[in-house]
Amino acid sequence: MRRKQVRAFMLALTMAAGLLAGCSQQSRENKEITQAPEKTGEVTGSELSNNEMLSIALSSNIGGLDPKATVDRYSANVYGCIYETLLTYDHDETIIPNFIVDSYQQTDDVTYHFKLKQGIKFHNGEELKAGDVKFSLERGINTSMNYLVGDIDHVEVLNDYEFNILLKSSNGAFPAGLTTPQTGILNEKAVKEGGESYQMHPIGTGPYKFDTWEQGVSVTLVLNDDYHGSSPDFNKIVFYEIADDTTRANQLEVNKVNAAILASTDISRFQGNTNYHITSADSYGLIYFGMNYNSEKLADLNVRRAIAYAIDTEAITKAAYFGYSNTATSILSPNLTYSDADKIAVNEYNPEKAKGLLSEAGYGNKKLKLTLVIDTRTDVTSVGTMIKSFLNNVGIDCDVITGDKTSMSGSYYANGTNYDIFVGTWYCATPDVNSQIFTTFHSSNNGATGGYVWMHDDEIDALIEKGRESTDAAERQKIYSELQEFIFTNKWWVPISYYVDNWGVSSYVNISECLDPAGTHKWWKATAQN
């Protein structure tokens, strides 16, 4: 049965890839994109003729340019060029002061002392002061930024350039949260003057300034001529919102963009072509199958185990990613500290065990019917379709609910009672696993940015909080190992594949220093090369 299923899925995807290739060939011959710009983010205007502009094709919509309102990584790719964070990390993932900070130190369990560099200017000419830091961090408390700044009690301004961040309790994960673009520093005056329209006039201290945003199409940034750090190579960056995989590849091929995130099916189009190169990078991301804690149908562990046995994660990974991703084991990427990916086994595929457990649970003579949520991103749709088929093979019927990622994550999952199972993706926002574990499994985040499982288990909450508070590496390893084992055993998540980011890039552009495993890339580090 397994060989037949794998062959069937591979055949189906190969046929789909062939259809896409046919469409791509037509685009290459005609030198035009035939789909409507409002649906695809099609790039208009002249082909790129020089290296003055870096033009990037993202794979999802840009939700906003104010971190308080929008923390998704696609938006953070853009506003990460506008705002600067207090801390950053080097290639060894050691946390160090960022360009705007002169020094910082932890003075006790709950206090961090910072000293800003003097003379740092915002894009509106205002000087960066400690009051801007206080404003930026405190306004994020009890918002979608809470997983990063929620433990802040208050920021104490000592003078124009020095301040203390005081936490409610010890938090070993806290410094890592200050490295991500979502905690970038804003200008208090600009935010208050901008009001509800601030997102259309964002102001930071970063290497690029906001220029224009045609919503649903693109955001344009221009070089900050007064930047206090090294000046980037490119005078302008344009971020295009192109959800369709084939359209992104086509736009790269006809020189309308010079960097595009590629689907696995499109990589071969650019290999061996001297006009392009493929830049690949490991990530903190994965795609997974999740089960809703609120669903009465899934309350029985044997039902969840049956569902897990029904899913062949190895076959799905091979069929969906064509060898460009690895089958996942742990809920945590192997590139993260505290991950047990090398200790946890791949999900066991055993349809006969699945049928037996379903029969024991009372579904021997009737079918289990579940609501499956799949968003419209290509790989999520592909993986979700295969999971639906695997489940059907053991007697589980799925009603599929679909929609774009932004609307699904922003509203549909907030209900918590209108679905049973779902296909999700996650990129850990920082090198510290707390930003993933706390966001996806702590009950305070249910229905929010990533809490789609709707876990509400007091013991698990307490364990997550203990891992978050601890500053002892050995203790944190023990805690996060226990959490990974709990999810593996109880099957609230079934990890499918670990993401590898593959970018198609024009030959005269180098983005190797830009790519960040959290998926929030440092585009100001892109260089032009001959």
Phi, psi and omega per residue, in radians:
M1 nan -0.755 -3.073
R2 -1.082 -0.783 -3.118
R3 -1.086 -0.719 -3.138
K4 -1.090 -0.734 -3.129
Q5 -1.146 -0.778 -3.133
V6 -1.076 -0.777 3.136
R7 -1.079 -0.706 -3.120
A8 -1.119 -0.780 -3.136
F9 -1.154 -0.754 -3.139
M10 -1.110 -0.694 3.115
L11 -1.107 -0.775 -3.127
A12 -1.080 -0.769 -3.126
L13 -1.248 -0.598 3.084
T14 -1.108 -0.717 3.090
M15 -1.099 -0.737 3.125
A16 -1.099 -0.737 3.129
A17 -1.105 -0.638 3.108
G18 -1.123 -0.696 3.092
L19 -1.109 -0.735 3.114
L20 -1.114 -0.712 -3.141
A21 -1.091 -0.668 3.091
G22 -1.066 -0.769 3.097
C23 -1.085 -0.700 -3.114
S24 -1.144 -0.682 3.135
Q25 -1.101 -0.706 3.121
Q26 -1.093 -0.696 3.132
S27 -1.130 -0.670 -3.131
R28 -1.136 -0.686 -3.102
E29 -1.256 -0.659 -3.074
N30 -1.543 -0.265 -3.123
K31 1.017 0.618 3.084
E32 -2.623 2.766 3.078
I33 -1.778 2.309 -3.018
T34 -1.652 -0.239 -3.116
Q35 -1.431 2.725 -3.049
A36 -1.225 2.368 -3.130
P37 -0.974 -0.683 -3.062
E38 -1.168 -0.293 3.132
K39 -1.714 -0.445 -2.969
T40 -2.080 -0.202 -3.037
G41 1.302 0.528 -3.105
E42 -0.979 2.409 3.114
V43 -1.428 2.313 3.112
T44 -2.006 2.886 3.112
G45 1.739 -2.939 -3.044
S46 -1.272 2.711 3.024
E47 -1.177 2.685 3.126
L48 -1.143 2.304 -3.081
S49 -2.111 -0.122 3.126
N50 -2.659 -3.094 -3.092
N51 -1.797 0.432 3.095
E52 -1.288 -0.413 -3.053
M53 -2.190 2.323 2.994
L54 -1.699 2.113 -3.058
S55 -2.062 2.035 -2.936
I56 -2.057 2.282 3.082
A57 -1.751 1.881 3.052
L58 -1.497 2.829 -3.027
S59 -1.761 0.156 3.112
S60 -2.664 2.950 -3.140
N61 -1.207 2.627 3.033
I62 -1.524 2.013 -3.005
G63 -1.413 -0.470 -3.108
G64 3.040 2.940 -3.093
L65 -2.103 0.250 3.035
D66 -2.001 1.993 -3.081
P67 -0.997 -0.527 3.139
K68 -1.070 -0.596 -3.079
A69 -1.648 -0.486 -2.991
T70 -2.463 1.968 -3.113
V71 -1.911 0.073 -3.098
D72 -1.134 2.691 -3.010
R73 -1.245 -0.425 3.117
Y74 -1.185 -0.801 3.072
S75 -1.123 -0.699 -3.117
A76 -1.131 -0.465 3.040
N77 -1.045 -0.589 -3.112
V78 -1.458 -0.993 -3.052
Y79 -1.283 -0.184 2.999
G80 -1.152 -0.357 3.069
C81 -1.502 -0.298 -3.074
I82 -1.641 -0.803 -3.103
Y83 -1.750 2.782 3.030
E84 -2.134 2.569 -3.128
T85 -1.657 2.872 3.109
L86 -1.255 -0.645 -3.089
L87 -2.189 2.800 3.036
T88 -2.520 -3.077 3.087
Y89 -2.406 2.627 -3.100
D90 -1.554 -2.992 -3.078
H91 -1.124 -0.406 3.112
D92 -1.584 0.156 -3.124
E93 1.082 0.510 2.982
T94 -1.508 2.255 -3.114
I95 -1.355 2.260 -3.089
I96 -2.370 2.815 3.082
P97 -1.086 2.481 3.055
N98 -1.461 3.113 -3.007
F99 -1.013 -0.519 -3.054
I100 -1.503 -0.094 -3.066
V101 -1.915 2.282 3.082
D102 -1.394 -0.763 3.136
S103 -2.822 2.763 3.005
Y104 -2.653 2.668 3.070
Q105 -2.698 2.646 3.030
Q106 -1.568 2.063 -3.037
T107 -1.648 -0.395 2.979
D108 -2.748 -3.002 -3.023
D109 -1.042 -0.474 -3.024
V110 -2.166 0.159 -3.041
T111 -2.217 2.268 3.056
Y112 -2.110 2.198 -3.127
H113 -1.791 2.265 -3.141
F114 -2.154 2.568 2.998
K115 -2.227 2.099 -3.139
L116 -1.403 2.669 2.956
K117 -1.257 2.537 3.128
Q118 -1.531 2.622 3.064
G119 1.512 0.080 3.095
I120 -1.300 2.206 -3.063
K121 -1.901 2.415 2.944
F122 -1.281 2.918 -3.121
H123 -1.131 -0.333 3.101
N124 -1.620 0.112 3.094
G125 1.624 -0.197 3.105
E126 -1.230 2.539 3.096
E127 -1.460 2.443 3.079
L128 -1.151 2.194 3.130
K129 -2.234 2.875 3.140
A130 -1.037 -0.554 3.117
G131 -1.078 -0.565 3.094
D132 -1.176 -0.646 3.107
V133 -1.147 -0.828 3.111
K134 -0.980 -0.818 -3.140
F135 -1.065 -0.823 -3.047
S136 -1.124 -0.774 -3.078
L137 -1.350 -0.756 -3.085
E138 -1.208 -0.513 3.131
R139 -1.249 -0.268 3.128
G140 -1.491 -0.217 -3.135
I141 -1.170 2.381 -3.124
N142 1.120 0.510 3.005
T143 -2.172 -2.922 3.102
S144 -1.150 -0.198 3.060
M145 -1.488 0.042 -2.959
N146 -1.067 -0.542 -3.128
Y147 -1.179 -0.264 3.108
L148 -1.787 -0.642 -3.011
V149 -2.133 0.075 -3.040
G150 -1.130 -0.360 3.137
D151 -1.526 0.004 3.099
I152 -1.285 2.234 3.014
D153 -1.413 -0.909 3.041
H154 -2.937 2.870 3.040
V155 -1.873 2.172 -3.104
E156 -1.740 1.988 3.125
V157 -1.441 2.142 -3.125
L158 -1.643 -0.691 3.030
N159 -2.825 -2.952 -3.066
D160 -1.037 -0.469 -3.006
Y161 -2.129 -0.055 -3.124
E162 -2.175 2.516 -3.141
F163 -2.748 2.790 3.024
N164 -2.020 2.399 2.951
I165 -1.759 2.068 -3.133
L166 -1.876 2.186 -3.120
L167 -1.623 2.801 3.082
K168 -1.256 -0.555 3.114
S169 -2.753 2.950 3.129
S170 -1.007 2.453 -3.115
N171 -2.594 1.756 -3.124
G172 -1.155 -0.342 -3.124
A173 -1.556 -0.157 -2.955
F174 -1.050 -0.849 -3.097
P175 -0.990 -0.634 3.140
A176 -1.074 -0.570 3.140
G177 -1.159 -0.351 3.136
L178 -1.537 0.108 3.112
T179 -1.728 -0.208 -3.012
T180 -1.661 2.549 -3.076
P181 -0.952 -0.421 -3.133
Q182 -1.113 -0.334 3.083
T183 -1.891 0.459 3.056
G184 -1.104 2.728 -3.045
I185 -1.649 2.222 -3.126
L186 -1.811 2.828 3.058
N187 -1.544 2.073 -3.064
E188 -1.008 -0.763 -3.115
K189 -1.065 -0.771 -3.113
A190 -1.130 -0.705 -3.127
V191 -1.140 -0.789 -3.112
K192 -1.197 -0.667 3.099
E193 -1.219 -0.597 -3.110
G194 -1.280 -0.519 -3.140
G195 0.985 -2.389 -3.093
E196 -1.180 -0.357 -3.135
S197 -1.672 0.226 -3.096
Y198 -0.985 -0.636 -3.081
Q199 -1.043 -0.379 3.117
M200 -1.581 0.008 3.100
H201 -2.518 0.923 -3.069
P202 -1.178 2.487 -3.096
I203 -2.242 2.190 3.075
G204 -2.395 -2.862 3.090
T205 -1.992 0.119 -2.981
G206 -1.287 3.116 -3.055
P207 -1.218 -0.277 3.113
Y208 -2.208 2.570 3.108
K209 -1.890 2.606 3.084
F210 -1.175 2.423 3.081
D211 -2.067 -1.165 -3.120
T212 -2.525 2.754 3.057
W213 -2.457 1.914 2.985
E214 -1.659 1.722 -2.959
Q215 -1.030 2.324 -3.085
G216 1.503 -0.102 -3.110
V217 -2.152 -1.094 -3.042
S218 -2.862 2.775 2.968
V219 -2.134 2.339 3.123
T220 -1.982 2.294 3.063
L221 -2.054 2.579 3.105
V222 -2.126 2.745 -3.070
L223 -1.063 2.395 3.012
N224 -1.495 1.765 -3.067
D225 -1.136 -0.359 -3.126
D226 -1.757 0.346 -3.080
Y227 -1.117 2.470 -3.044
H228 -1.465 -0.201 3.124
G229 -1.834 -2.880 3.113
S230 -1.142 2.397 -3.105
S231 -1.341 2.291 3.103
P232 -1.112 2.835 -3.141
D233 -1.256 -0.579 -2.991
F234 -1.756 2.377 -3.118
N235 -1.344 -0.326 -3.068
K236 -2.610 2.527 2.977
I237 -2.181 2.303 3.028
V238 -2.054 2.159 3.085
F239 -1.778 2.033 3.116
Y240 -1.701 2.460 3.121
E241 -1.691 1.731 -3.069
I242 -2.253 1.669 -3.065
A243 -1.260 -0.528 -3.064
D244 -1.363 2.180 -3.076
D245 -1.049 -0.830 -3.082
T246 -1.122 -0.683 3.138
T247 -1.121 -0.717 3.100
R248 -1.047 -0.803 -3.138
A249 -1.115 -0.706 3.124
N250 -1.090 -0.743 -3.122
Q251 -1.133 -0.612 3.053
L252 -1.178 -0.709 -3.066
E253 -1.187 -0.562 3.125
V254 -1.702 0.282 2.983
N255 1.176 0.508 3.056
K256 -1.558 -0.404 2.974
V257 -2.305 2.735 3.117
N258 -2.012 0.138 2.972
A259 -2.693 2.275 -3.114
A260 -2.525 2.338 3.021
I261 -1.252 2.242 -2.999
L262 -1.876 2.501 2.930
A263 -1.297 2.718 -3.113
S264 -0.998 -0.578 -3.104
T265 -1.216 -0.297 -3.063
D266 -1.799 -0.126 -3.052
I267 -1.077 -0.737 -3.070
S268 -1.092 -0.381 -3.141
R269 -1.105 -0.445 -3.026
F270 -1.957 -0.151 3.112
Q271 -1.258 2.397 3.137
G272 1.415 -0.008 3.102
N273 -1.741 2.056 -3.047
T274 -1.197 -0.168 3.094
N275 -1.398 -0.163 -3.083
Y276 -2.444 2.868 2.917
H277 -2.502 2.711 3.118
I278 -1.748 2.170 3.070
T279 -1.937 2.034 -3.092
S280 -1.961 2.580 -3.135
A281 -2.590 2.396 3.019
D282 -1.130 2.755 -3.076
S283 -2.380 3.066 3.002
Y284 -1.667 0.291 -2.976
G285 -1.821 2.775 3.043
L286 -2.699 2.816 2.975
I287 -1.932 2.442 -3.017
Y288 -2.521 2.886 3.044
F289 -1.892 2.230 -3.072
G290 -2.072 2.705 3.107
M291 -2.156 2.462 -3.034
N292 -1.472 2.080 3.131
Y293 -1.029 -0.488 -3.103
N294 -1.364 -0.262 -3.058
S295 -1.298 2.089 3.106
E296 -1.098 -0.531 3.135
K297 -1.144 -0.408 -3.080
L298 -1.846 0.155 -3.108
A299 -1.157 -0.516 -3.140
D300 -1.398 2.105 3.135
L301 -0.989 -0.629 -3.137
N302 -1.097 -0.566 3.071
V303 -1.172 -0.774 3.124
R304 -1.137 -0.677 3.089
R305 -1.122 -0.696 3.120
A306 -1.075 -0.770 3.125
I307 -1.064 -0.760 -3.140
A308 -1.110 -0.748 3.112
Y309 -1.080 -0.474 -3.084
A310 -1.321 -0.272 -2.999
I311 -1.804 2.145 3.107
D312 -1.648 1.615 -3.063
T313 -1.185 -0.556 3.112
E314 -1.170 -0.764 3.127
A315 -1.131 -0.711 3.130
I316 -1.093 -0.773 -3.121
T317 -1.077 -0.761 3.137
K318 -1.144 -0.738 -3.067
A319 -1.287 -0.660 -3.052
A320 -1.462 -0.519 -2.987
Y321 -2.111 0.039 2.979
F322 0.896 0.681 3.082
G323 1.497 0.034 -3.122
Y324 -1.686 0.138 3.038
S325 -2.456 2.803 3.112
N326 -1.889 2.552 3.098
T327 -1.100 2.322 -3.083
A328 -1.490 2.666 3.074
T329 -2.146 -1.125 3.111
S330 -1.408 2.816 3.001
I331 -1.234 -0.240 -3.124
L332 -1.881 2.330 3.081
S333 -0.962 2.487 3.102
P334 -1.121 -0.206 3.121
N335 -1.477 -0.008 -3.125
L336 -1.779 2.468 2.996
T337 -1.059 2.468 -3.139
Y338 1.400 0.025 3.066
S339 -1.269 2.417 3.045
D340 -1.865 0.542 -3.084
A341 -1.026 -0.518 -3.126
D342 -1.488 -0.069 -3.109
K343 -1.926 -0.362 -3.108
I344 -1.655 2.411 -3.104
A345 -1.337 2.688 2.991
V346 -1.063 2.481 3.114
N347 -0.887 2.235 -3.102
E348 -1.321 2.188 3.067
Y349 -1.641 2.011 -3.118
N350 -2.689 1.513 -3.079
P351 -1.066 -0.506 3.126
E352 -1.210 -0.715 3.046
K353 -1.093 -0.678 3.122
A354 -1.039 -0.812 -3.131
K355 -1.133 -0.681 3.134
G356 -1.120 -0.769 3.134
L357 -1.169 -0.648 3.092
L358 -1.128 -0.682 3.114
S359 -1.116 -0.737 3.114
E360 -1.104 -0.550 -3.118
A361 -1.465 0.051 3.072
G362 1.735 0.220 -3.133
Y363 -1.950 0.548 3.126
G364 -1.245 -0.695 -3.083
N365 -1.917 0.062 3.085
K366 -2.458 2.715 -3.100
K367 -1.543 2.481 2.980
L368 -1.383 2.241 -3.137
K369 -1.992 2.208 -3.061
L370 -2.260 2.685 3.027
T371 -1.720 2.111 -3.087
L372 -1.898 2.219 3.121
V373 -1.777 2.229 3.106
I374 -2.362 2.181 3.058
D375 -1.462 3.040 -2.912
T376 -1.543 0.060 3.037
R377 -1.061 2.495 -2.971
T378 -0.996 -0.850 -3.067
D379 -1.239 -0.596 3.100
V380 -1.136 -0.735 3.099
T381 -1.095 -0.763 -3.136
S382 -1.096 -0.854 -3.137
V383 -1.119 -0.764 -3.141
G384 -1.082 -0.677 3.124
T385 -1.128 -0.723 3.106
M386 -1.154 -0.719 3.113
I387 -1.078 -0.745 3.105
K388 -1.001 -0.735 -3.137
S389 -1.186 -0.760 3.102
F390 -1.036 -0.746 -3.133
L391 -1.158 -0.683 3.109
N392 -1.062 -0.588 -3.116
N393 -1.136 -0.373 3.122
V394 -1.895 0.190 3.043
G395 1.677 0.398 3.105
I396 -1.933 2.134 3.096
D397 -1.640 2.443 -3.140
C398 -2.155 2.219 2.898
D399 -1.575 2.174 -3.020
V400 -1.704 2.257 3.006
I401 -1.922 2.297 -3.100
T402 -2.381 2.777 3.127
G403 3.107 2.985 -3.138
D404 -1.220 2.705 -3.012
K405 -1.028 -0.756 -3.064
T406 -1.067 -0.818 -3.105
S407 -1.237 -0.630 -3.121
M408 -1.171 -0.810 -3.102
S409 -1.261 -0.492 -3.083
G410 -1.453 -0.419 -3.044
S411 -2.372 -0.833 -2.987
Y412 -1.095 -0.832 -3.095
Y413 -1.212 -0.284 -3.092
A414 -1.144 -0.409 -3.123
N415 -1.224 -0.842 3.079
G416 1.439 -0.087 -3.108
T417 -2.243 0.063 -3.032
N418 -1.839 0.272 3.098
Y419 -2.711 2.798 3.127
D420 -1.918 -0.779 -3.055
I421 -2.381 2.814 -3.098
F422 -2.763 2.818 2.993
V423 -1.897 2.152 -3.098
G424 -2.214 2.913 3.032
T425 -2.279 2.689 3.120
W426 -2.632 2.345 2.960
Y427 -2.023 2.111 3.079
C428 -1.107 2.205 -2.972
A429 -1.257 -0.360 -3.116
T430 -2.434 2.977 3.066
P431 -1.183 -0.214 3.137
D432 -1.613 2.209 -3.000
V433 -1.169 -0.257 3.119
N434 -0.973 -0.651 -3.087
S435 -1.139 -0.350 3.031
Q436 -1.625 -0.897 -3.055
I437 -1.068 -0.826 -3.102
F438 -1.126 -0.712 -3.068
T439 -1.258 -0.628 -3.014
T440 -1.641 -0.389 -3.031
F441 -2.208 -0.242 3.108
H442 -1.360 2.413 -3.019
S443 -1.109 -0.403 -3.136
S444 -1.187 -0.262 -3.133
N445 -1.871 0.194 -3.117
N446 -1.009 2.241 3.122
G447 1.377 -0.080 -3.111
A448 -1.527 -2.544 -2.973
T449 -0.934 -0.610 -3.109
G450 -2.522 0.027 -3.061
G451 -1.455 0.970 -3.027
Y452 -1.423 -0.235 3.063
V453 -1.287 -0.444 -3.105
W454 1.054 0.728 3.094
M455 -1.128 2.312 2.997
H456 -2.461 1.440 -3.100
D457 -2.217 1.994 -3.051
D458 -1.041 -0.676 -3.134
E459 -1.167 -0.702 3.120
I460 -1.195 -0.733 3.065
D461 -0.965 -0.808 -3.110
A462 -1.113 -0.671 3.138
L463 -1.188 -0.742 3.098
I464 -1.064 -0.755 3.134
E465 -1.129 -0.648 3.117
K466 -1.143 -0.734 3.100
G467 -1.146 -0.622 3.135
R468 -1.181 -0.686 -3.060
E469 -1.394 -0.523 -3.022
S470 -1.186 2.536 3.032
T471 -1.960 0.104 -3.124
D472 -1.690 2.077 -3.031
A473 -1.085 -0.722 -3.121
A474 -1.147 -0.704 3.118
E475 -1.155 -0.720 -3.141
R476 -1.150 -0.684 3.089
Q477 -1.029 -0.775 -3.138
K478 -1.083 -0.756 -3.126
I479 -1.136 -0.827 -3.081
Y480 -1.263 -0.478 3.013
S481 -1.140 -0.727 3.121
E482 -1.115 -0.708 3.128
L483 -1.165 -0.724 3.115
Q484 -1.101 -0.720 3.120
E485 -1.153 -0.653 3.126
F486 -1.084 -0.820 -3.133
I487 -1.149 -0.716 3.130
F488 -1.074 -0.782 -3.067
T489 -1.263 -0.681 -3.038
N490 -1.620 -0.132 2.960
K491 1.112 0.538 3.051
W492 -1.262 -0.532 2.956
W493 -2.113 2.491 2.890
V494 -2.077 1.767 -3.141
P495 -1.073 2.398 -3.102
I496 -1.832 -1.103 -3.041
S497 -2.522 2.536 3.008
Y498 -1.577 2.322 -3.087
Y499 -1.347 2.447 2.858
V500 -2.063 2.202 3.138
D501 -1.463 2.139 3.139
N502 -2.030 2.051 -3.111
W503 -1.936 2.288 2.940
G504 -1.552 2.277 -2.987
V505 -2.369 2.427 3.047
S506 -1.070 2.596 -3.007
S507 -1.074 -0.427 -3.081
Y508 -1.607 0.138 -3.138
V509 -2.111 2.407 3.086
N510 -2.115 2.090 -3.133
I511 -2.031 0.242 -3.033
S512 -1.070 -0.554 3.128
E513 -1.445 -0.160 -3.108
C514 -1.446 -0.615 -2.877
L515 -1.244 2.213 -3.089
D516 -2.014 2.334 -3.090
P517 -1.097 -0.316 3.084
A518 -1.363 -0.150 3.125
G519 1.506 0.018 3.052
T520 -1.841 1.611 -2.895
H521 -1.451 2.662 -3.069
K522 -1.680 1.371 -2.960
W523 -1.199 -0.337 3.095
W524 -1.194 -0.181 3.117
K525 -1.590 -0.012 3.102
A526 -1.117 2.494 -3.131
T527 -2.197 2.637 3.032
A528 -1.600 2.427 3.139
Q529 -2.369 2.635 -3.126
N530 -1.398 nan nan
